[in-house]
Amino acid sequence: MFQRVLITGAGSGLGRALAQRYAAAGAAVGCADLHLDRAQETVAALPGSGHVAWQVDVGDDASFAAFAEAARAWGTPDLLVNNAGIAAGGTLLDSTMGEWRELLEVNLLSVVRGCKTFLPAMLDTGRGHVVNVASFAGLAGAPGIMSYGVAKGGVVILSEQLRAELHGSGVAVSVACPAFFQTNLLQNWRGSDQMRAAAGRLMQHSADTVDSVADAIVKAIGRGEFLILPTRDEPMRWRMKRWLPGVYFRQLLAMIEKRKRVARRAG
């Protein structure tokens, strides 16, 4: 059982759901979020003791450094969950360089910051687990989510390389790659309004909930799994992409065309 769990993006959604589960299991939970009041709300609702709330902009070096100093005073986590992020949609040609920089800073370099900050102390203890929350968008190769998919794909590759680098150290690595599920992802949307509407429809009709995704992630971490696919349809889609890439690509294009027809009718 984990004793001390640190979660970024813990003020709502998946981060809050994970915090609730680890607190219920007896861990002290450190909750970091861009909005301090939301992190404090999470902490106030957690059972047990030793929980702390911090404000941090994970996409900013100075903000992360100040957060790190406060978090080190709280103690060394034996579970680090790099969960904070923002969403974006749009094609390569429709995206702006500002969007790319923001997505890479918040969704990818935040994971680098988290690992570089907290891993040394975890390695000193010889035990722990790092969980990086990516997205199935980082595996799917789907169009229309260009900057988001690339940033989340970077999180997957970072996690794969880090897993190899830490092998034998006592610190494990996992990467979670959920698809769309019912959460507040659209509150931090960047880019295309059309893709935002499409994402909203996918979330609305998803059979997966924040609770089911959090439960699946916690169980997979407990089993020591590296690649965690916590939404219902993604394990099969991932196997198809690996084993039958041509079939997967044709089905991907067919799915995109179907979504375009739905969007035209909705518009």
N, C-alpha and C positions, 0 to 999 in steps of 0.2 A: 504494500500500500504506500502511496505517496504521502509524504509528510508536509511538503511545502510546494504549492503549485502557483506558478506565475502565468497569467493569461493577458495578452494584449487584445484590445477590442472587446473587453469584458463588460462594457456598459449596456449591451443589448444583444439580441439574437443568439447566435451560436456561442459566442464567448460567454455570455451570461448563463446559458444552459449548461455549458461545461463547468463553470464555476459552481453552480448549484450541485452538480453531481459529485464533484470532488470534495466540496465542503460537507455534503451529506455522508461521504465516506470517511470523514474525520480529518481531512487535510486543512491546513491554513492556506488561504487563497489570496494571492495578490492580484488585484484587479486594476489594470491600466486601460485608459480610454482617452480619446481626444476630448471628451466632455466629462469633466470631473464629477458633475452632479449625477451623471448616469452610472459611473463607476461606484459612486457612493450609494446609489440606490441598490445596485447589485449587492454590495457588501452588507447593507442593512438587512437584506432579505436572506442572508446565508445563515444556516445553522452553525453552531460551534463558535470558536474564538480564534483570534490571531489573524483575522482578515484585514487587509489594508487596501485603500483606494489611492490611485495616483492619476494625475493628468499627464498625458504625453502626446505629442505629435510624432508618430513613428516615422514620418517622412522627413524629419528635420534633425540634423546632427546635434544641434545645441539642445533642443528639447529632449532628445533621447539621452544625452549625456547627463542632464539634470535629473531625469527620471531614474537613470541607472544608479546614480549616487544614492538616491533615497532608497531604491530597491535593495542595494547591497547592505544598507543598514538593517533592513528587515530580515535578511538572511539569504542563504543560497538555495535556490529552488532545486528540487529533484525532478520536477516536471516543468518544462518551459514550453508554452503553447504560443507560437507566433501566429496570431489569428487576425490581427487588425488589417483592414484593407478597404478599398473602394472599388466600385464597379464602373465599367465603361463599355460602350458599344459603338460600332461604326467600322467602315472599311478603312484600309490603309490610306487611300486617297482622300477620304473625308476627314481623317484625323489631323490634329494639329501637333506641332512639336511640343507645345505646352502640355497637351494631354499626355504625350509619351513620357515626358520628364516626370510629370506628377504620378502617373501609374507606376513607373519604374521605382521612383523614390518610395512611394507608400506601399506598394504590393510586393516588391522584390528586395530593394535595399533595406527596408525595415526588417526583413528576415535576417539579412546579413548583420545588421546592427544588433539585433537580439542575440544571435549566436555568438558574435564576437564579444559581446558584453558579458554574457552569463556563462558561456562554456568554460572559460578558464577555471572558475571556482568549482563548477560541476566536475571537471576532470580531476581537480585536486582531491575531491571526495571519492573518486573512483566509481561513481554510480550516478544514474539519472537517465532522463529521457527527454529528447527534443522532438516536438511535434510541430511541423510547419503546415499551416492550412493553405493549400493551393486551391485548385478547382479542376473539375473535369475539362474545363476550357483549356487548361494547360496540356491536356492529352489529346483532345478531340480533333484538333486541326480544322475547326469549323470557321467559316467566313463570318464577317460582320461583327466580330469581337476582337479586333486586331490587337490593340494595345493591351487589353486585359488578358487575352490568351497568351501573348508573348511573355508578359510579366509573370503570369502564373506558371507557364511552362518553365521559366527560369527558376521558380521556386522548386519545381519537381527535380530539375537537373541539379540544383544546389543540394537538395536533400540526398539525391543518389550519391553525389561525390562526397558529401559530408559523412554519410553512412560508412563509406569505405575508409575515409580518413580516420574515423573514430573506432573502427573495428578493433575489438580487444581492449578498449579503454574502460569499459563498464558503462559508457554512456551510449544509449541506443538512439536511433533516429527513425521517425515516421513522417510520411507526408499524406495528408488527407485531401482527397479530390472529389468533393461533392459536386453534383450538377445543381440546377435550379431547385430550390425548395422554398417553402413558405417562411419568409423572414423579411427583415426590413432593408434588404440589400439596395433597393431603389432610392433610399434616402440620400445616398452618397453617389449618385449616378453622374457620370461624365459622358459627353459625346452625343451621339445620335438620339433624337427623340423617338424616331421610328423603332430603333432597337430597344429603347427603354420600354416602349409599349409592348413589343414582342416578348421581352423578358418578363414583364408583368403578367402576360397571359400564360407563359410557361409556369411561373410560380403559382398562379391562381389554380391551375389545373394539375399541379404536381401532387402525387400521392405521398410525397415525403414532407415531413414537418421538422421544425427545429428540434423537437424532442426526439423524434426517431433518428435524426442524423446525429445528435449528441450521444444518444445511447449507443449507436453503432460505432462511433469513434472511440468512446470510452472502452467498450468491449474489445475492439481491435487493438487498442493500446495495451490493454491487459494481456492480450495474447502475444504481444510483441511483433505485430505485423508491421511491415515497412509501408507498403502501398495500401492505403485505406480508401475504399470506394464505398462511401456510406449511404448512397442513394440507390434506389431499387433497381434501375435499369442499367446502371453504369458498369457493373462487373461483366455483363454479357457484351456490352458495346466495346469495352476494352479488349476482351478476348477476341472479338471479331476483328478489331483493328490490327491486332498483333498477328493473328493467324490467317485472316482473309482480308488483306488490306484493300484489294480491288473491290471486293463486295462491299466492304465498309464505306469506301469512297462513293460508290454508286448510291448506296442507301443514304449517305449524308447529303448528297445532292438532291435526292428525291425528297428528303425531309425538309430541306431548305425551300424547295419549290412549293411544297405544301404549306409551309409557314407564310410564304409570300402571298399565296392565294387567300389564306385566312386574314392576313393583314389588309389586303385590298378590300375584302368584304367588310372588315371592321372599320376601315377608314371611310 
